Amino acid sequence: MADLYKTILFLNYGLLLTVIVLGAVKYRILNSKEKQYFYCIAFLFFIELLNLVLPYVFKLNDTSFLYPFYIAGEFFLLTGLFIRKLAWPKYLLGLGAAIAVGFMISKYGFDEPANADIAKVVSNIIIICLSGVTLIDEIKKTSAQNRFLWVDASIFFYYSVSVFIFIIQHQIVNLSENNYYILFTANNIFSSILYCSLLYTFIRLKK
């Protein structure tokens, strides 16, 4: 199971790199709202790159300090994406930024909450709600306005499953190594689906 986990993990790295390159090529034909997808995937690529570079280049084996930054950045970028797509008031963007910054100050300054997974689950639930509302709104519109419909559906699906996996992980007190790999292999498979939806969308994009 460990070998399968590593195989899918490196497959994800390859997909992520491909999406970044293709997104950069198609960047000029994205509208202002669609460019937010590229920013989100670029941020994720940056985090994954740090997780690879820090241990292997700088011999820093513990990269857990990146986790709060990842949660805050992911929350800010994705909530900002859906708030813009829904054309909600701009002050909500500021509220999202304030929550993200507040979380980092709380976590890095005072180690609150002690378990950052709590913030991750709350963040994911908010993202699920916003992506769900966006999907409902997009279904009502014409196909010309739904260029990223499959991506939004994949985001909704991925974060819904992610919350479920986190709940299972913390409910099982004595999680065996094999079960651990099963859970995170499943999570990586759903990540692959999300990356593939982005790849498919970027390939099909035209002016």
N, C-alpha and C positions, 0 to 999 in steps of 0.2 A: 504493500500500500504506500509505503514511503517513496518508492520509485515512481509510482503513478502520480503521486502528489508533485514530485519534482518535475516530471515530464510536462504536466499540465501547467505548472508554474512557469517554466521556461517557454512553453508555447504562448502563454499570456504575455510574457515579455516581448516575444517576437510580434505578436498581434498589436501590442501597445506601440511599439516602435513603428510598425507599418502605418498605423492610424495617425501617428504624429507626422510622419513624412507626407502622407497623402493629404492630411488636413492642412499642412503648410502649403502644399501645392494648390489646393482649392481655396485657400484663405481669401483671396481677392474676390471670389464670387459669392462669399457669404455675406448676408446682411448683418446689421449691427447686433441683432438678437442671436443669430446663428453663430456668430463668432464666439459667443460665450461657451459653446460646446468645445471649441478648440482650446479655450483657456482652461476649462475643466480638465480635459484630457492631458494638456501640457503640465498642469499642476500635479496630476497623478503620476505622470512620467517622471517629473522632477523628484517626487518623493521616492518612487521605486529606484531611481538612479542613485539617490543618496543611500538607500538601504543596501545597494550593491557596492558602491564605492567606499563607504566608510569602513566596513569590515575588511575588505580585500586590499584596499589601497592604504588606508590610514590605520589599519589594525584595531579599529574601534568596534568591538564585538557587540556592545550593547547600544542599539539604536532606538530603544524604547522612548527616548526623549523626543523623538520626532512625532510620536503618536498624537499628542494633543494638538500640535501644529497641523497635522494631517486632518484631524477631526474638524478643527476650526476652519481651515481653508476649504475643505470639501463642503461644509455647511454653507459658508458664505457664497461660494461660487454657484452651487446648485440652487440654493434658495433665490439668489439673485437672478439666475437664468429663468426660473419659472415665474418669478414676480414680474420680470420684464415681458415675458411671453403673454402673461395674463393682463398686462397693462394696468397693474395695480398701482396705487399711489407710491411715489418715489421715496417717501419717508420710510416705507417698509424695507427698502434697501439699506438705509441707514440703521434701522433696527437690527437687521440681520448682521451687519458689520459690527454693531455694538455688542451683540450676543457673542459673536465669534471672538472678538478682542477680550471681552469680559471673561470668557471661558479660559483663554490662554493666560490671562493675568491671574485668575483664580488657581489654575492648575500649576503653572510654573512658579508663582509667588507663594501660594499657601497650600499647595497639594490638595486642593478641594475641587471636585470630589476625589477621594482617595482612589477609587476605581474609575478610571477614565472610560471604561466600557459603558457606564451609566449614561454619560454624555453622548457616546456614540449611538446608543439605542434611541435616545430622545431625538438626536439629530436625524437619524434614519427615519423615524416615524414622521417627523415634520416634512422631510423630503418626499416620503411616500404620499402624504396628503397633498402636497403641492403638485407633484407629478400626476396624481390621480385627477385632480381638478383640471390640470392642463390637458390631459387626455380627453376628458369629457368635452372641454371647450374645442379641442381640435377636431373631434369627430363631427362636430356641427358645421365645420368649415369646409371649403372646397379643397380638392386634392392639391391645388397649386400652393396652398398655404400650409400644407402638412408635410413638408420635405423631411422633417425630422420626427415624424409620427412614430416610426418603428424604434427610434432611439429613445423617445420618451416612454414608450411602452416597455422597453428593455430596462430603463432606469427604474420604473415602477416595480417591475418584476424582480430585478436584482436586489433592490433595497428591502423589499418585502421578505424575500428569502433570507437576506442577511440578518434581519431582526430575528427571524425564526431560529436561525443557526446560533445567534448569540444567546437566546433564551435557553436553548437545549444545552449549550456549552456550560452555562452557569447553573443549570438545574442538576446536571450530572456531577456529583461531587468527585467521585473517583473515575475520572475520564481516562481510559486506557490510551496508550500511544496509538494503537490501531484505530480506535474510535476518533481520536483527535485528527488523524490523517484523513479519515473518511469525511468528517465534517468540513475540513478546510479544502479537501479535494472538490467536494460539492460546491463550495463557495467559489473556488477558482473556475469551475466549469461554467457557473452562471456569469462570472466576470468575462469569460471568453465569449459568451453569447452577447453581452453588452458591447464588447469590442468589435465583434463581427457585425453587429447592427450599425455601428459607427462607420466601419469600413465599407459596408454595403451602401450606406447613405452617401458617403463621400465619393465613391466610385460613380454613383448615378447622378451626382449633382451637375447641373448645367447652368449656364448663364440665364 
